[in-house]
Amino acid sequence: MNRLRPTCRVVRALLALLALLALTPCAVPNGAAASSAATLSAGAVASPDRYGALAAREVLRAGGNAVDAAVATGFALAVTYPEAGNLGGGGFMTLYVNGHAYFLDYRETAPAKAGAAMYLDARGEPIANLSLVGNLSVGVPGTVRGMAEAHRRFGSLSWARDLAPAIRYAHRGFLVTAQLIGIRDDSRAPFEGVTNFDRSFAAMQAGKLFRQPALARTLERIAKGGDQEFYEGPTADLLIAQMAHGPTAGLITREDLARYRAVWREPVRERWNSYEVITAPPPSSGGIALLQLLRMKQDAAPLFRGVVLNSPQYMHLTAEIEKRVFADRAEYLGDPDFVKVPVGELLSDEYLARRAAEIDASKPSPLAAIQPGLERGDRDKPQTTHYSIVDRWGNAVSNTYTLNGWFGAGVVVEGAGFLLNDEMDDFSVKPGVPNQYGVVGGDANAIAPYKRPLSSMTPTILTENGRVAMVIGTPGGSRIFTSLFQVLADVYDFGLALQPALAQLRFHHQLLPESTMFSEPYAPFDSALVDGLAQRGYRVEAQDFNGDIEAIQIIGNSPLAAADPRARGVAMIVR
Ligand code: GLY
């Protein structure tokens, strides 16, 4: 990266000189040569709120790189986007740094005391809400370690500098939007009388500044003591103390916190058109699913020829692909440290061509014809958040992180001011039995100590000739990868500009419920569309949510940043 620490620069210069003297080809990982070839006219950020964007801008203007900006935005959103931005959750970061792709998994883990039957009653039936609300639903948080790990490896400004905007927002307050209040009011009922949520968040009012002094002190401790402070210091003490409060005791121990690790994994990387798609590997299902969608559409190109974007026939053909993707997702996906996920086979040319050839162009393929995987649809919650960042050296970060549901478990760590996740609900609570959403989980995603629950988060970067072409991601649970697929198809197959592509209608099909096409509140289907789908055998169901995609496209050497009109996102070019 151009913004290497001085010692690294000296070492690299010496290495480069030695390589030159030896007259051998000089491969300099993360070298300046690689990044200068990709230099951009400006940096850019697309963030789910204004404060996240301002934090990135501040750090980029201070000379920080995309990773510094990603750390700054991650911590800022933990203050100003409390419904999903977090310290007490986890996520995934896809990075492209000096021409090299990386993926950081900082997903939550199950505590050591967790077990497959922990949410079942004496008759073996799932107990309502136990995996969704309160202490027992909380997985060991990964966000602070993830941010620290990314910063240790690639950051160029100091850790404290990157946390400065968040600390300021927590101290001075941020302006609360009506949208945030709407989300709070829609989310709080399950927390009432069960968690301490209202004690911290009932005071938020639209149009007023909201200050969080306890959170500010926590951020100051983390700025000073690093991630170790969060996992082993006074913040850890407060988190452990919180586990003993409330109607259900939590399982997280000091040892769980101390042994939590973020993991660098190989990203999923596949060619699509002239691009390399760099995206999330397991324990996300999203990267594999996104690539299956993109490549099966390519294989089925003759069927799509001349078909109008978002027409009934376009939706039908896409649904035929989606149902095959969901069948695989149900069967094979889980934490790769615990189960073998056949990534190569699921993405092989031969396999995808065979699956695409099964598409019925005129009507929905019967469920019985879609094997394997009839036993599981979607389980994960759609409320997550994403931001995309590029710096002027051509480096990029695509980051999706989450508390799972809005405001997670609804539990605030008292004295520390941050919310804890309910990520344990992303496991199969009882493999083989439908959960409260009518969804059935498989063994690959059963609960086990230290295991990571299956996710759909899909932070993605596209490159072309080694240069970043697109940075993109979204919340939305299982709608994440079907949404990203639609926007990528809109931009690259239909030639739409990025902002209109984000504003397009979106639809979703996921095998179960059978022959059901989901619409979204932002762009409800008109009657002609509903009739056209009915003629092809679909019923239309309205879903109450769709993710706000935050994306940056690079055209030439200029970034074009776009925030989804569905929420309160802000995109900025940073000069
Ligand atoms: N909790 C949502 C996801 O991980 O996909």
Boltz pocket constraint, residues with backbone or C-beta under 6 A from the ligand:
constraints:
  - pocket:
      binder: B
      contacts: [[A, 380], [A, 381], [A, 382], [A, 383], [A, 384], [A, 402], [A, 403], [A, 404], [A, 405], [A, 426], [A, 454], [A, 455], [A, 456], [A, 457], [A, 477], [A, 478]]
      max_distance: 6.0
